[in-house]
């Protein structure tokens, strides 16, 4: 099938694959470049399911400011 251009859809597909392979955490993630945004969404989805996530690592990733102002972005808000 054609690749998705929607980060949430990509994250949902990856989260499903992760849970299919490893039902229980803790989970450790490294996101690189655009993968950092996808990783952040995967983490959000898994945390909503009660999964344990270790501190993620992001390499050369940039947050989208589309939905938040720069003042709203804190270290805590990024890893929640």
Buried (B, 14 or more C-beta within 10 A) or exposed (E): EEEEEEBEEBBBBBBEEBBEEEEEBEBEBEBEEEBBBBBBBBBBBBBEEEBEBEEBEBEEBEBEEEEEEEEEEEEEEEBE
